[in-house]
Amino acid sequence: MLHFGLKPPFSWEQFIARAKEMIPESDAAVLQGCAAGIEVVDSQHPLVKSWIAFEYKLRNELVKVRAVRQRIDPIKYLRPDGYAGSEITHIALAALRHTSPLEAEKYLDQERWQAL
C-alpha cells in the first residue's frame, strides 16, 4: 500500500497501530523508534542493522565523489564501514550527475526506498 512518491493512505500513527496487530511487540517498538530517528533505534535489530550499514556506505560514497569535485581529502569525513560495493558507488555517481540538487536528492530518496 506504500509507494514511493505517493501520499501514504494513512498516517504514521495509523500505520503503527495496524502494524502492532501483525508483528511482535519488540518489532513494533523498533518501528516507533524509527519515527524519532535511526540513531535512537535498537541497532541490533537485523533490518535496522542492514539499513544503517546501507546508509553509512551510501553517505561515505557521496562524501568521496563530492570530495573529488571539491578537490579535498575525504578521509576526515568518512565513517568506518567497510567496502561499499559497486552498486552503492554507482548510486553516488548517478546522484552527482543530476544538474539539479533537488533532482539528485529525489534520486537518492528513491534509491533508499528501493534498498529498504
Secondary structure by P-SEA (a helix, b strand, c coil): cccccccccccaaaaaaaaaacccaaaaaaaaaaaacccccccccaaaaaaaaaaaaaaaaaaaaaaaaacccccccccccccccaaaaaaaaaaaacccaaaaaaaaaaaaaaac
